[in-house]
């Protein structure tokens, strides 16, 4: 209980520091991880079911279609490490196809969420040993000593890799390489570059669910940090950055205004934005270059007929 409380306090202080720093910059920006409070997670679940948001259903279909091959790639008696646990149905499809998996290690920063995942997975796969690890996978951490060797496979679905910046991506790939060792593998879901007429609506849907997801960050700041953001004075915007090859989410100030957070005042011009998330889109060659830099080689690529999304099978290299 005490541990949960102190973890909560550390989170709150980190949030406070990120908001104070992010809103003081000339180009205001907040790390996307703060979008995911309980309400944010609920809205994100809704996003994954939207007509316009193709990544979740496309990746799920690729997994279903290629489950046998992906499972073979992981090998017999696999040890599966999942970074950012709780991909739900996708994890179940993979585990279902694995040949006598030895251990499932879900890794997530949210302890309570991890507990729920463990209960669900133990019910679904009663013979599979599960060892949860509470950790922020973008920071350095160790895999517990009790986790057996053999072929370890890292599973990172959902194109969450696209939300990491170049520095975080590099660090993440190196860390995963260290966790799985020289005989290890990784299975990573990656959203591919495509037409803006498909990309932009996926991040700015007709029903306004993504807008609610983005604006919820302001409600979170108000609630947790005593801010006085007014919902009506900001609007959601999704824009394409060619330089970053990313869809960016912004909150646009609709007037000239001053907002107070935690006693600190932040001025906004009309049209000025807070950049809240980047969702990078790769082409196959570009992704290969990134992973090869981190001591991985691409051994397999599974994709859909329209080449919207790809699941990469990586092998560790020396
Ligand atoms: C979690 N992540 C992979 C989503 C994405 O597509 O970048 C987050 C998201 N943001 C708006 N819609 C979905």
py3Dmol code that shows the C-alpha trace and the ligand (Angstrom):
import py3Dmol

protein = """\
ATOM      1  CA  UNK A   1       0.000   0.000   0.000  1.00  0.00           C
ATOM      2  CA  UNK A   2       2.801   2.389   1.003  1.00  0.00           C
ATOM      3  CA  UNK A   3       4.690   1.452  -2.130  1.00  0.00           C
ATOM      4  CA  UNK A   4       1.630   2.257  -4.310  1.00  0.00           C
ATOM      5  CA  UNK A   5       1.246   5.581  -2.508  1.00  0.00           C
ATOM      6  CA  UNK A   6       4.861   6.607  -2.988  1.00  0.00           C
ATOM      7  CA  UNK A   7       4.757   5.502  -6.635  1.00  0.00           C
ATOM      8  CA  UNK A   8       1.689   7.717  -7.026  1.00  0.00           C
ATOM      9  CA  UNK A   9       3.489  10.679  -5.414  1.00  0.00           C
ATOM     10  CA  UNK A  10       6.531  10.218  -7.654  1.00  0.00           C
ATOM     11  CA  UNK A  11       4.233  10.156 -10.706  1.00  0.00           C
ATOM     12  CA  UNK A  12       2.504  13.341  -9.605  1.00  0.00           C
ATOM     13  CA  UNK A  13       5.811  15.161  -9.082  1.00  0.00           C
ATOM     14  CA  UNK A  14       7.086  14.017 -12.477  1.00  0.00           C
ATOM     15  CA  UNK A  15       3.817  15.248 -14.065  1.00  0.00           C
ATOM     16  CA  UNK A  16       4.137  18.611 -12.283  1.00  0.00           C
ATOM     17  CA  UNK A  17       7.741  19.012 -13.468  1.00  0.00           C
ATOM     18  CA  UNK A  18       6.916  18.062 -17.088  1.00  0.00           C
ATOM     19  CA  UNK A  19       3.981  20.488 -17.224  1.00  0.00           C
ATOM     20  CA  UNK A  20       5.989  23.368 -15.699  1.00  0.00           C
ATOM     21  CA  UNK A  21       8.832  22.770 -18.159  1.00  0.00           C
ATOM     22  CA  UNK A  22       6.714  21.957 -21.203  1.00  0.00           C
ATOM     23  CA  UNK A  23       4.464  25.006 -20.930  1.00  0.00           C
ATOM     24  CA  UNK A  24       7.401  27.372 -20.346  1.00  0.00           C
ATOM     25  CA  UNK A  25       8.982  26.606 -23.703  1.00  0.00           C
ATOM     26  CA  UNK A  26       8.633  28.753 -26.788  1.00  0.00           C
ATOM     27  CA  UNK A  27       7.094  25.745 -28.516  1.00  0.00           C
ATOM     28  CA  UNK A  28       4.877  24.316 -25.793  1.00  0.00           C
ATOM     29  CA  UNK A  29       4.942  20.551 -25.565  1.00  0.00           C
ATOM     30  CA  UNK A  30       3.950  17.803 -23.129  1.00  0.00           C
ATOM     31  CA  UNK A  31       5.123  14.156 -23.137  1.00  0.00           C
ATOM     32  CA  UNK A  32       2.399  11.916 -24.551  1.00  0.00           C
ATOM     33  CA  UNK A  33       2.531   9.472 -21.641  1.00  0.00           C
ATOM     34  CA  UNK A  34       0.441  11.929 -19.573  1.00  0.00           C
ATOM     35  CA  UNK A  35      -2.503  11.362 -21.939  1.00  0.00           C
ATOM     36  CA  UNK A  36      -3.061   8.005 -20.250  1.00  0.00           C
ATOM     37  CA  UNK A  37      -4.772   8.549 -16.906  1.00  0.00           C
ATOM     38  CA  UNK A  38      -7.762   6.245 -16.232  1.00  0.00           C
ATOM     39  CA  UNK A  39     -10.084   8.353 -18.369  1.00  0.00           C
ATOM     40  CA  UNK A  40      -7.425   8.663 -21.093  1.00  0.00           C
ATOM     41  CA  UNK A  41      -7.029   4.868 -21.191  1.00  0.00           C
ATOM     42  CA  UNK A  42     -10.799   4.460 -21.477  1.00  0.00           C
ATOM     43  CA  UNK A  43     -10.992   6.948 -24.360  1.00  0.00           C
ATOM     44  CA  UNK A  44      -8.010   5.306 -26.060  1.00  0.00           C
ATOM     45  CA  UNK A  45      -9.893   1.979 -25.933  1.00  0.00           C
ATOM     46  CA  UNK A  46     -12.746   3.742 -27.726  1.00  0.00           C
ATOM     47  CA  UNK A  47     -10.311   5.084 -30.343  1.00  0.00           C
ATOM     48  CA  UNK A  48      -9.135   1.563 -31.139  1.00  0.00           C
ATOM     49  CA  UNK A  49     -12.709   0.653 -32.130  1.00  0.00           C
ATOM     50  CA  UNK A  50     -13.250   3.657 -34.441  1.00  0.00           C
ATOM     51  CA  UNK A  51     -13.874   3.155 -38.143  1.00  0.00           C
ATOM     52  CA  UNK A  52     -11.121   5.693 -38.995  1.00  0.00           C
ATOM     53  CA  UNK A  53      -8.506   4.192 -36.630  1.00  0.00           C
ATOM     54  CA  UNK A  54      -7.185   1.329 -38.776  1.00  0.00           C
ATOM     55  CA  UNK A  55      -3.996   0.318 -36.808  1.00  0.00           C
ATOM     56  CA  UNK A  56      -5.572  -1.883 -34.113  1.00  0.00           C
ATOM     57  CA  UNK A  57      -7.807  -3.982 -36.347  1.00  0.00           C
ATOM     58  CA  UNK A  58      -5.147  -4.214 -39.076  1.00  0.00           C
ATOM     59  CA  UNK A  59      -2.460  -5.437 -36.663  1.00  0.00           C
ATOM     60  CA  UNK A  60      -4.898  -7.885 -35.046  1.00  0.00           C
ATOM     61  CA  UNK A  61      -5.781  -9.296 -38.465  1.00  0.00           C
ATOM     62  CA  UNK A  62      -2.077  -9.672 -39.368  1.00  0.00           C
ATOM     63  CA  UNK A  63      -1.468 -11.510 -36.096  1.00  0.00           C
ATOM     64  CA  UNK A  64      -4.410 -13.852 -36.639  1.00  0.00           C
ATOM     65  CA  UNK A  65      -3.397 -14.524 -40.218  1.00  0.00           C
ATOM     66  CA  UNK A  66       0.243 -15.254 -39.357  1.00  0.00           C
ATOM     67  CA  UNK A  67      -0.013 -16.566 -35.789  1.00  0.00           C
ATOM     68  CA  UNK A  68       1.539 -19.959 -36.635  1.00  0.00           C
ATOM     69  CA  UNK A  69       4.565 -18.423 -38.383  1.00  0.00           C
ATOM     70  CA  UNK A  70       5.106 -15.799 -35.697  1.00  0.00           C
ATOM     71  CA  UNK A  71       4.885 -18.491 -33.024  1.00  0.00           C
ATOM     72  CA  UNK A  72       7.455 -20.608 -34.920  1.00  0.00           C
ATOM     73  CA  UNK A  73       9.714 -17.580 -35.030  1.00  0.00           C
ATOM     74  CA  UNK A  74       9.549 -17.384 -31.213  1.00  0.00           C
ATOM     75  CA  UNK A  75      10.387 -21.088 -31.004  1.00  0.00           C
ATOM     76  CA  UNK A  76       9.374 -23.852 -28.592  1.00  0.00           C
ATOM     77  CA  UNK A  77       9.154 -23.166 -24.866  1.00  0.00           C
ATOM     78  CA  UNK A  78       9.381 -19.446 -25.473  1.00  0.00           C
ATOM     79  CA  UNK A  79       9.809 -16.857 -22.768  1.00  0.00           C
ATOM     80  CA  UNK A  80       7.616 -13.935 -23.850  1.00  0.00           C
ATOM     81  CA  UNK A  81       8.383 -10.446 -22.500  1.00  0.00           C
ATOM     82  CA  UNK A  82       5.636  -7.945 -23.291  1.00  0.00           C
ATOM     83  CA  UNK A  83       6.592  -4.262 -23.082  1.00  0.00           C
ATOM     84  CA  UNK A  84       3.573  -2.221 -22.025  1.00  0.00           C
ATOM     85  CA  UNK A  85       1.375  -5.135 -21.031  1.00  0.00           C
ATOM     86  CA  UNK A  86      -2.294  -5.399 -21.788  1.00  0.00           C
ATOM     87  CA  UNK A  87      -2.575  -5.526 -25.548  1.00  0.00           C
ATOM     88  CA  UNK A  88      -5.364  -7.964 -24.650  1.00  0.00           C
ATOM     89  CA  UNK A  89      -6.575  -9.902 -27.637  1.00  0.00           C
ATOM     90  CA  UNK A  90      -3.260  -9.505 -29.542  1.00  0.00           C
ATOM     91  CA  UNK A  91      -1.255 -11.087 -26.723  1.00  0.00           C
ATOM     92  CA  UNK A  92      -3.806 -13.871 -26.458  1.00  0.00           C
ATOM     93  CA  UNK A  93      -3.581 -14.636 -30.195  1.00  0.00           C
ATOM     94  CA  UNK A  94       0.199 -14.957 -29.942  1.00  0.00           C
ATOM     95  CA  UNK A  95       0.273 -17.008 -26.743  1.00  0.00           C
ATOM     96  CA  UNK A  96      -2.459 -19.284 -28.071  1.00  0.00           C
ATOM     97  CA  UNK A  97      -0.260 -20.099 -31.072  1.00  0.00           C
ATOM     98  CA  UNK A  98       2.995 -20.616 -29.114  1.00  0.00           C
ATOM     99  CA  UNK A  99       4.327 -24.146 -28.678  1.00  0.00           C
ATOM    100  CA  UNK A 100       4.445 -24.883 -24.899  1.00  0.00           C
ATOM    101  CA  UNK A 101       5.440 -21.364 -23.813  1.00  0.00           C
ATOM    102  CA  UNK A 102       7.548 -21.384 -20.660  1.00  0.00           C
ATOM    103  CA  UNK A 103       6.826 -17.977 -19.177  1.00  0.00           C
ATOM    104  CA  UNK A 104       4.933 -14.741 -19.856  1.00  0.00           C
ATOM    105  CA  UNK A 105       6.484 -11.549 -18.439  1.00  0.00           C
ATOM    106  CA  UNK A 106       4.175  -8.518 -18.772  1.00  0.00           C
ATOM    107  CA  UNK A 107       6.004  -5.237 -18.101  1.00  0.00           C
ATOM    108  CA  UNK A 108       4.111  -2.040 -17.293  1.00  0.00           C
ATOM    109  CA  UNK A 109       4.493   1.094 -15.221  1.00  0.00           C
ATOM    110  CA  UNK A 110       0.896   0.904 -13.946  1.00  0.00           C
ATOM    111  CA  UNK A 111       0.949  -1.700 -11.159  1.00  0.00           C
ATOM    112  CA  UNK A 112      -2.839  -1.981 -10.805  1.00  0.00           C
ATOM    113  CA  UNK A 113      -3.320  -2.374 -14.537  1.00  0.00           C
ATOM    114  CA  UNK A 114      -0.614  -5.066 -14.522  1.00  0.00           C
ATOM    115  CA  UNK A 115      -2.439  -6.940 -11.728  1.00  0.00           C
ATOM    116  CA  UNK A 116      -5.590  -6.994 -13.851  1.00  0.00           C
ATOM    117  CA  UNK A 117      -3.611  -8.289 -16.842  1.00  0.00           C
ATOM    118  CA  UNK A 118      -2.115 -11.071 -14.716  1.00  0.00           C
ATOM    119  CA  UNK A 119      -5.525 -12.176 -13.392  1.00  0.00           C
ATOM    120  CA  UNK A 120      -6.970 -12.183 -16.905  1.00  0.00           C
ATOM    121  CA  UNK A 121      -4.031 -14.100 -18.406  1.00  0.00           C
ATOM    122  CA  UNK A 122      -3.960 -16.669 -15.581  1.00  0.00           C
ATOM    123  CA  UNK A 123      -7.658 -17.311 -16.143  1.00  0.00           C
ATOM    124  CA  UNK A 124      -7.190 -17.582 -19.909  1.00  0.00           C
ATOM    125  CA  UNK A 125      -3.949 -19.643 -19.801  1.00  0.00           C
ATOM    126  CA  UNK A 126      -3.992 -21.523 -16.459  1.00  0.00           C
ATOM    127  CA  UNK A 127      -0.904 -23.609 -17.352  1.00  0.00           C
ATOM    128  CA  UNK A 128       1.245 -20.648 -18.312  1.00  0.00           C
ATOM    129  CA  UNK A 129       3.526 -19.200 -15.667  1.00  0.00           C
ATOM    130  CA  UNK A 130       3.239 -15.410 -15.463  1.00  0.00           C
ATOM    131  CA  UNK A 131       5.742 -13.072 -13.838  1.00  0.00           C
ATOM    132  CA  UNK A 132       4.709  -9.382 -13.847  1.00  0.00           C
ATOM    133  CA  UNK A 133       7.364  -6.651 -13.740  1.00  0.00           C
ATOM    134  CA  UNK A 134       6.419  -3.104 -12.700  1.00  0.00           C
ATOM    135  CA  UNK A 135       8.719  -0.810 -14.696  1.00  0.00           C
ATOM    136  CA  UNK A 136       8.754   2.142 -17.061  1.00  0.00           C
ATOM    137  CA  UNK A 137      10.079   0.475 -20.212  1.00  0.00           C
ATOM    138  CA  UNK A 138      11.426   3.768 -21.573  1.00  0.00           C
ATOM    139  CA  UNK A 139      13.803   3.958 -18.584  1.00  0.00           C
ATOM    140  CA  UNK A 140      16.530   1.474 -17.717  1.00  0.00           C
ATOM    141  CA  UNK A 141      15.462  -1.587 -15.680  1.00  0.00           C
ATOM    142  CA  UNK A 142      16.508  -5.215 -15.172  1.00  0.00           C
ATOM    143  CA  UNK A 143      14.605  -8.427 -15.910  1.00  0.00           C
ATOM    144  CA  UNK A 144      14.361 -10.474 -12.653  1.00  0.00           C
ATOM    145  CA  UNK A 145      17.027 -13.136 -12.227  1.00  0.00           C
ATOM    146  CA  UNK A 146      14.431 -15.921 -12.018  1.00  0.00           C
ATOM    147  CA  UNK A 147      13.468 -15.512 -15.681  1.00  0.00           C
ATOM    148  CA  UNK A 148      14.948 -18.490 -17.551  1.00  0.00           C
ATOM    149  CA  UNK A 149      17.255 -18.189 -20.551  1.00  0.00           C
ATOM    150  CA  UNK A 150      16.485 -20.083 -23.769  1.00  0.00           C
ATOM    151  CA  UNK A 151      14.925 -18.068 -26.574  1.00  0.00           C
ATOM    152  CA  UNK A 152      13.411 -14.926 -25.091  1.00  0.00           C
ATOM    153  CA  UNK A 153      11.063 -12.959 -27.330  1.00  0.00           C
ATOM    154  CA  UNK A 154      10.104  -9.355 -26.763  1.00  0.00           C
ATOM    155  CA  UNK A 155       6.579  -8.432 -27.886  1.00  0.00           C
ATOM    156  CA  UNK A 156       5.847  -4.752 -28.547  1.00  0.00           C
ATOM    157  CA  UNK A 157       2.592  -4.452 -30.515  1.00  0.00           C
ATOM    158  CA  UNK A 158       0.319  -1.464 -31.104  1.00  0.00           C
ATOM    159  CA  UNK A 159       2.849   0.735 -32.944  1.00  0.00           C
ATOM    160  CA  UNK A 160       3.704   2.310 -29.592  1.00  0.00           C
ATOM    161  CA  UNK A 161       7.261   2.512 -30.922  1.00  0.00           C
ATOM    162  CA  UNK A 162       5.945   5.343 -33.117  1.00  0.00           C
ATOM    163  CA  UNK A 163       5.231   7.436 -30.023  1.00  0.00           C
ATOM    164  CA  UNK A 164       8.893   7.348 -28.933  1.00  0.00           C
ATOM    165  CA  UNK A 165      11.317  10.010 -30.168  1.00  0.00           C
ATOM    166  CA  UNK A 166      14.526   9.024 -31.964  1.00  0.00           C
ATOM    167  CA  UNK A 167      16.578   8.993 -28.759  1.00  0.00           C
ATOM    168  CA  UNK A 168      13.988   6.920 -26.845  1.00  0.00           C
ATOM    169  CA  UNK A 169      13.656   4.493 -29.766  1.00  0.00           C
ATOM    170  CA  UNK A 170      17.389   3.878 -29.797  1.00  0.00           C
ATOM    171  CA  UNK A 171      17.495   3.413 -26.010  1.00  0.00           C
ATOM    172  CA  UNK A 172      14.474   1.103 -26.104  1.00  0.00           C
ATOM    173  CA  UNK A 173      15.937  -1.159 -28.805  1.00  0.00           C
ATOM    174  CA  UNK A 174      19.249  -1.413 -26.962  1.00  0.00           C
ATOM    175  CA  UNK A 175      17.529  -2.217 -23.690  1.00  0.00           C
ATOM    176  CA  UNK A 176      15.338  -4.918 -25.256  1.00  0.00           C
ATOM    177  CA  UNK A 177      18.432  -6.384 -26.940  1.00  0.00           C
ATOM    178  CA  UNK A 178      20.108  -6.562 -23.505  1.00  0.00           C
ATOM    179  CA  UNK A 179      16.991  -8.153 -21.940  1.00  0.00           C
ATOM    180  CA  UNK A 180      16.601 -10.945 -24.504  1.00  0.00           C
ATOM    181  CA  UNK A 181      20.308 -11.672 -24.999  1.00  0.00           C
ATOM    182  CA  UNK A 182      22.196 -12.810 -28.058  1.00  0.00           C
ATOM    183  CA  UNK A 183      19.732 -15.640 -28.959  1.00  0.00           C
ATOM    184  CA  UNK A 184      16.717 -13.435 -28.447  1.00  0.00           C
ATOM    185  CA  UNK A 185      14.023 -12.097 -30.748  1.00  0.00           C
ATOM    186  CA  UNK A 186      11.589  -9.213 -30.925  1.00  0.00           C
ATOM    187  CA  UNK A 187       8.168  -8.893 -32.520  1.00  0.00           C
ATOM    188  CA  UNK A 188       7.312  -5.260 -33.091  1.00  0.00           C
ATOM    189  CA  UNK A 189       4.173  -3.682 -34.558  1.00  0.00           C
ATOM    190  CA  UNK A 190       4.884  -0.701 -36.797  1.00  0.00           C
ATOM    191  CA  UNK A 191       2.472   1.635 -38.542  1.00  0.00           C
ATOM    192  CA  UNK A 192       3.544   2.321 -42.121  1.00  0.00           C
ATOM    193  CA  UNK A 193       3.633   5.605 -44.044  1.00  0.00           C
ATOM    194  CA  UNK A 194       0.564   6.114 -46.188  1.00  0.00           C
ATOM    195  CA  UNK A 195      -1.745   8.607 -47.784  1.00  0.00           C
ATOM    196  CA  UNK A 196      -2.705  11.607 -45.629  1.00  0.00           C
ATOM    197  CA  UNK A 197      -6.360  10.990 -46.499  1.00  0.00           C
ATOM    198  CA  UNK A 198      -6.118   7.807 -44.411  1.00  0.00           C
ATOM    199  CA  UNK A 199      -3.635   9.023 -41.800  1.00  0.00           C
ATOM    200  CA  UNK A 200      -5.218  12.280 -40.682  1.00  0.00           C
ATOM    201  CA  UNK A 201      -8.795  11.037 -40.064  1.00  0.00           C
ATOM    202  CA  UNK A 202      -7.307   8.239 -37.926  1.00  0.00           C
ATOM    203  CA  UNK A 203      -6.170  11.002 -35.546  1.00  0.00           C
ATOM    204  CA  UNK A 204      -9.126  13.344 -36.029  1.00  0.00           C
ATOM    205  CA  UNK A 205     -12.263  11.222 -36.242  1.00  0.00           C
ATOM    206  CA  UNK A 206     -15.767  12.446 -37.061  1.00  0.00           C
ATOM    207  CA  UNK A 207     -17.200  11.584 -33.647  1.00  0.00           C
ATOM    208  CA  UNK A 208     -14.547  13.645 -31.848  1.00  0.00           C
ATOM    209  CA  UNK A 209     -13.262  10.749 -29.721  1.00  0.00           C
ATOM    210  CA  UNK A 210      -9.607  11.602 -30.439  1.00  0.00           C
ATOM    211  CA  UNK A 211     -10.363  15.257 -29.679  1.00  0.00           C
ATOM    212  CA  UNK A 212     -11.783  14.187 -26.297  1.00  0.00           C
ATOM    213  CA  UNK A 213      -8.654  12.061 -25.710  1.00  0.00           C
ATOM    214  CA  UNK A 214      -6.383  15.037 -26.361  1.00  0.00           C
ATOM    215  CA  UNK A 215      -8.489  17.565 -24.399  1.00  0.00           C
ATOM    216  CA  UNK A 216      -8.651  15.170 -21.441  1.00  0.00           C
ATOM    217  CA  UNK A 217      -5.026  16.110 -20.772  1.00  0.00           C
ATOM    218  CA  UNK A 218      -6.172  19.618 -19.837  1.00  0.00           C
ATOM    219  CA  UNK A 219      -8.802  18.164 -17.489  1.00  0.00           C
ATOM    220  CA  UNK A 220      -6.073  16.038 -15.916  1.00  0.00           C
ATOM    221  CA  UNK A 221      -3.852  19.079 -15.379  1.00  0.00           C
ATOM    222  CA  UNK A 222      -6.797  20.937 -13.794  1.00  0.00           C
ATOM    223  CA  UNK A 223      -7.644  18.030 -11.498  1.00  0.00           C
ATOM    224  CA  UNK A 224      -4.189  16.861 -10.457  1.00  0.00           C
ATOM    225  CA  UNK A 225      -2.204  20.110 -10.573  1.00  0.00           C
ATOM    226  CA  UNK A 226      -4.885  22.693  -9.791  1.00  0.00           C
ATOM    227  CA  UNK A 227      -4.889  24.215 -13.283  1.00  0.00           C
ATOM    228  CA  UNK A 228      -7.594  26.476 -14.680  1.00  0.00           C
ATOM    229  CA  UNK A 229      -7.596  25.435 -18.356  1.00  0.00           C
ATOM    230  CA  UNK A 230     -10.944  26.033 -19.994  1.00  0.00           C
ATOM    231  CA  UNK A 231     -11.950  23.291 -22.428  1.00  0.00           C
ATOM    232  CA  UNK A 232     -13.796  25.712 -24.674  1.00  0.00           C
ATOM    233  CA  UNK A 233     -10.648  27.792 -25.259  1.00  0.00           C
ATOM    234  CA  UNK A 234      -8.671  24.945 -26.867  1.00  0.00           C
ATOM    235  CA  UNK A 235      -9.273  22.731 -29.894  1.00  0.00           C
ATOM    236  CA  UNK A 236      -7.795  19.423 -30.983  1.00  0.00           C
ATOM    237  CA  UNK A 237      -5.716  19.373 -34.171  1.00  0.00           C
ATOM    238  CA  UNK A 238      -3.989  16.515 -35.995  1.00  0.00           C
ATOM    239  CA  UNK A 239      -1.271  17.580 -38.445  1.00  0.00           C
ATOM    240  CA  UNK A 240       1.300  15.823 -40.565  1.00  0.00           C
ATOM    241  CA  UNK A 241       4.977  16.646 -40.108  1.00  0.00           C
ATOM    242  CA  UNK A 242       6.953  15.630 -43.186  1.00  0.00           C
ATOM    243  CA  UNK A 243      10.254  16.335 -41.417  1.00  0.00           C
ATOM    244  CA  UNK A 244       9.406  13.907 -38.589  1.00  0.00           C
ATOM    245  CA  UNK A 245       7.313  11.559 -40.738  1.00  0.00           C
ATOM    246  CA  UNK A 246       4.711  11.752 -37.972  1.00  0.00           C
ATOM    247  CA  UNK A 247       1.125  12.662 -37.278  1.00  0.00           C
ATOM    248  CA  UNK A 248       1.261  15.206 -34.476  1.00  0.00           C
ATOM    249  CA  UNK A 249      -1.540  15.957 -32.036  1.00  0.00           C
ATOM    250  CA  UNK A 250      -1.793  19.555 -30.856  1.00  0.00           C
ATOM    251  CA  UNK A 251      -4.089  21.550 -28.591  1.00  0.00           C
ATOM    252  CA  UNK A 252      -4.660  24.907 -30.250  1.00  0.00           C
ATOM    253  CA  UNK A 253      -5.423  28.012 -28.195  1.00  0.00           C
ATOM    254  CA  UNK A 254      -8.575  29.633 -29.623  1.00  0.00           C
ATOM    255  CA  UNK A 255      -7.863  33.073 -28.145  1.00  0.00           C
ATOM    256  CA  UNK A 256      -5.218  35.091 -26.377  1.00  0.00           C
ATOM    257  CA  UNK A 257      -5.313  33.838 -22.781  1.00  0.00           C
ATOM    258  CA  UNK A 258      -3.379  33.246 -19.580  1.00  0.00           C
ATOM    259  CA  UNK A 259      -3.676  29.880 -17.820  1.00  0.00           C
ATOM    260  CA  UNK A 260      -2.554  29.220 -14.255  1.00  0.00           C
ATOM    261  CA  UNK A 261      -1.193  25.852 -13.174  1.00  0.00           C
ATOM    262  CA  UNK A 262       0.087  25.266  -9.690  1.00  0.00           C
ATOM    263  CA  UNK A 263       0.342  29.043  -9.131  1.00  0.00           C
ATOM    264  CA  UNK A 264       2.422  29.541 -12.309  1.00  0.00           C
ATOM    265  CA  UNK A 265       1.023  31.633 -15.180  1.00  0.00           C
ATOM    266  CA  UNK A 266       1.373  30.628 -18.831  1.00  0.00           C
ATOM    267  CA  UNK A 267       0.430  32.988 -21.669  1.00  0.00           C
ATOM    268  CA  UNK A 268      -1.027  31.743 -24.962  1.00  0.00           C
ATOM    269  CA  UNK A 269      -1.416  33.639 -28.228  1.00  0.00           C
ATOM    270  CA  UNK A 270      -4.351  32.852 -30.500  1.00  0.00           C
ATOM    271  CA  UNK A 271      -3.359  29.853 -32.608  1.00  0.00           C
ATOM    272  CA  UNK A 272      -0.439  28.880 -30.376  1.00  0.00           C
ATOM    273  CA  UNK A 273      -0.372  25.141 -29.639  1.00  0.00           C
ATOM    274  CA  UNK A 274       0.689  22.555 -27.089  1.00  0.00           C
ATOM    275  CA  UNK A 275       2.187  19.583 -28.928  1.00  0.00           C
ATOM    276  CA  UNK A 276       0.921  16.526 -27.048  1.00  0.00           C
ATOM    277  CA  UNK A 277       1.922  13.503 -29.161  1.00  0.00           C
ATOM    278  CA  UNK A 278       3.837  12.372 -32.223  1.00  0.00           C
ATOM    279  CA  UNK A 279       2.917   9.166 -33.960  1.00  0.00           C
ATOM    280  CA  UNK A 280       5.772   8.314 -36.277  1.00  0.00           C
ATOM    281  CA  UNK A 281       5.075   6.389 -39.490  1.00  0.00           C
ATOM    282  CA  UNK A 282       7.867   4.316 -40.987  1.00  0.00           C
ATOM    283  CA  UNK A 283       8.654   2.846 -44.335  1.00  0.00           C
ATOM    284  CA  UNK A 284      10.187  -0.620 -44.310  1.00  0.00           C
ATOM    285  CA  UNK A 285      13.712   0.552 -45.230  1.00  0.00           C
ATOM    286  CA  UNK A 286      13.616   3.337 -42.645  1.00  0.00           C
ATOM    287  CA  UNK A 287      12.587   0.939 -39.891  1.00  0.00           C
ATOM    288  CA  UNK A 288      15.299  -1.552 -40.909  1.00  0.00           C
ATOM    289  CA  UNK A 289      17.918   1.200 -40.618  1.00  0.00           C
ATOM    290  CA  UNK A 290      16.718   2.103 -37.136  1.00  0.00           C
ATOM    291  CA  UNK A 291      16.790  -1.467 -35.783  1.00  0.00           C
ATOM    292  CA  UNK A 292      20.069  -2.441 -37.433  1.00  0.00           C
ATOM    293  CA  UNK A 293      21.660   0.422 -35.581  1.00  0.00           C
ATOM    294  CA  UNK A 294      20.582  -1.176 -32.296  1.00  0.00           C
ATOM    295  CA  UNK A 295      22.145  -4.639 -32.905  1.00  0.00           C
ATOM    296  CA  UNK A 296      19.062  -6.265 -34.438  1.00  0.00           C
ATOM    297  CA  UNK A 297      18.431  -7.681 -37.868  1.00  0.00           C
ATOM    298  CA  UNK A 298      15.073  -7.981 -39.598  1.00  0.00           C
ATOM    299  CA  UNK A 299      14.306 -11.683 -40.185  1.00  0.00           C
ATOM    300  CA  UNK A 300      10.628 -11.482 -41.112  1.00  0.00           C
ATOM    301  CA  UNK A 301       7.963  -8.955 -42.026  1.00  0.00           C
ATOM    302  CA  UNK A 302       4.268  -9.758 -41.802  1.00  0.00           C
ATOM    303  CA  UNK A 303       1.878  -7.238 -43.340  1.00  0.00           C
ATOM    304  CA  UNK A 304      -1.694  -6.743 -44.611  1.00  0.00           C
ATOM    305  CA  UNK A 305      -2.673  -6.713 -48.327  1.00  0.00           C
ATOM    306  CA  UNK A 306      -2.820  -2.876 -48.367  1.00  0.00           C
ATOM    307  CA  UNK A 307       0.561  -2.540 -46.611  1.00  0.00           C
ATOM    308  CA  UNK A 308      -0.935  -0.305 -43.944  1.00  0.00           C
ATOM    309  CA  UNK A 309       0.815  -1.917 -41.016  1.00  0.00           C
ATOM    310  CA  UNK A 310       3.711  -4.320 -40.490  1.00  0.00           C
ATOM    311  CA  UNK A 311       4.817  -6.690 -37.769  1.00  0.00           C
ATOM    312  CA  UNK A 312       8.590  -7.083 -37.811  1.00  0.00           C
ATOM    313  CA  UNK A 313      10.344 -10.218 -36.571  1.00  0.00           C
ATOM    314  CA  UNK A 314      13.819  -9.242 -35.363  1.00  0.00           C
ATOM    315  CA  UNK A 315      16.753 -11.390 -34.348  1.00  0.00           C
ATOM    316  CA  UNK A 316      19.478 -10.155 -32.051  1.00  0.00           C
ATOM    317  CA  UNK A 317      22.872  -9.714 -33.703  1.00  0.00           C
ATOM    318  CA  UNK A 318      26.304  -9.232 -32.225  1.00  0.00           C
TER     319      UNK A 318
END
"""
ligand_1 = """\
13
LIG
C -0.715 4.306 -28.446
N -0.388 4.815 -29.780
C 0.236 3.805 -30.576
C -1.492 5.526 -30.466
C -1.014 6.026 -31.846
O -1.660 5.682 -32.832
O 0.010 6.710 -31.927
C -1.972 6.692 -29.633
C -3.051 7.505 -30.283
N -3.143 8.803 -30.246
C -4.212 9.206 -30.892
N -4.815 8.158 -31.381
C -4.115 7.075 -31.018
"""
view = py3Dmol.view(width=600, height=400)
view.addModel(protein, "pdb")
view.setStyle({"model": 0}, {"cartoon": {"style": "trace"}})
view.addModel(ligand_1, "xyz")
view.setStyle({"model": 1}, {"stick": {}})
view.zoomTo()
view.show()
